Every structure is written in C-alpha cells, then in structure tokens.
C-alpha cells in the first residue's frame, strides 16, 4: 500500500508540474496515468475513474467528465490513484492551477490543512471515526 501511495504521490507532483491554464482536465488525468505506467510499469488497470475538476467542477461530488478547460486563477481538485500488485492508492489534492493561491484560496486551503492535521494527530487504534469526523468539522 505504501508503494502504491508513493507512486500516486509522485504522479500527482508530475501533474502539478505540467498543468497550465488553457489545458483540459482530461490532459491532467493523462499526465497522472502516464507517469505511473511509464515510470513504474503499473499496467492499465486503475482502481477507480479519475476525478480532475477545476473551478465549479472541483465542487461536484464524483465528477468524472474531466472535459472542462482549466482557467488561470482556478483551484484544481484531483482525486486519482494507482493499483500496484493488487494494492490501491486513493489520493485527493487541491492546488492552484497557476501555482499561486489567491489570498482567499490560501485561507481555505489552510483551514482544511489544519483540520486534516488535527485528525491525523488523533488517529490511533481504537479511536472512533465519528470522533475524527466531528473534529474535522
């Protein structure tokens, strides 16, 4: 599972490094798949359909069309994973497509980051997921 997650993390970095306003969401999906297949020989089976949403589509639950044009200033949400020896990764990230958060985007990003870190700090055997959910809220 760690190796599948490592491959996904590197693939997400590859996507972020190559994304540019004016591209289509589907191109970012292909960067992710290409990185895993070319550098790690993961094969053609993805654990689930990729979600690559920018602007309003980033807020659509389970959006999978990946057919919109990326506009400068938007935030991109990618939810993608790789399958490696029957172990699957599932990584969701959000980032500014032009590489720079606006002040409002940075504020929202940091609120979510603090919530995630608080939950991660609480995680331990026997901790109820509902308690973690409430903490995140």
N, C-alpha and C positions, 0 to 999 in steps of 0.2 A: 504494500500500500504506500509506503514511503517513496519507493521508486516511481510508482505511477504518479504520485503527487509532485515529485521532483520534476518529472518530465512535463507535467501540466504547468508548473510554475515557470519553467524555462520557456515553454511555448507562449505563455501569457506575456512574458517580457519581450519575446520576439514580436508579438502582435503590437505591443505598445511602442516599440522602437520603430516599427514600419508603418503605423497608422498615420494618415494625413487627412485633413479636411478635403472633401471632394470625392473620397473613395466611397464605396458602398459597404454596408455592413457585412455582406457576404464575402467581401475580399478579406476582412479581418478573420472571419471563420476559416477561410482557406489558409491564411498565414499560420494559424494555430495547428490545423491538421497537417500541413506541410512540414512544420518543424518536428512534430512527433514522428511522422513517417520517415523523413529523410535523415534525421539525426539519431533516432532511437529504434528505427525499424519496428514500430509498434503494430504495423498491419493496418487494415482498412476498417476495423470494427471500432466504432465509437460507442461509449457507454450510454449516450443519450444525444439527442439533437442539440446542437449548439444554439445558445441564445446570444446574439450580438445586437444590442439595441442602443441607439443614440437618441438624445433628446426625449420626446414623448414616448418612443417605443421602449426606452430603458425602464419605464414605469409600468409596462404591460406584463402582467404575470405570464410566464411561459411563452413569451413572444419568440417565434421561431422563423418568421418570414425572412429576416435578415436582408431586406431588399431596399432599405432607405439609404439616401445619400447622407454622409457624415458632414455636418456643418461646423465650421470653425466656432469655437466657444461652447460647444455642447459637451456634455459628460457622456461617456460611453460605459455601458454595462456589458460585461462579457461573463457568461456562465458556460464554461466548457471543461471537458475532462478527457482523459485518455485511459484506455484499457491496456494493461500490460500483464501478460501471463495470468489473465482472468481476475486481476485486481484493478479496480477502477478508482479514478480520482474525480472529484467534483469541486471545482474552484470557481467562485464568483468574485469578480473585482469591479470596481468603478474607478474611472480616471478621466481626466480632461483630454479630449482628442488632440488638442493643440499643445499639450504638455504643460499647460499653466492653468491652475484653478483660478476662477474669479473669487473675490472675497466671499461671496455668499456660498459658492460651491465648496470652498475650503472650510467654512464654518460647518456646513452639513457633513462633509467628509469627516471632520474631526469629532463631531458628536457621535457619529456611527463608530468611528475607530475607538473612542473611549468606551462605548457600550460593549464592543466586542472584546476589548482588553479586560474589562471588568468581569465578563462572563468567563473568559479563558482563565483568569486568576481564581475563579470559584470552582472550576471543574476539578472533580476528584471522584474516585469510586464512591458510590452511594449517594451522590448529590442528585436530587430530583431535577429533571429537565424543566419542570414547571417553575422551579425557583430561579433557574437560569433565564427562562423566558421573561419572568417578571423583572429580574434585574436588568435585562436588556431594554425593557420598556421604560 
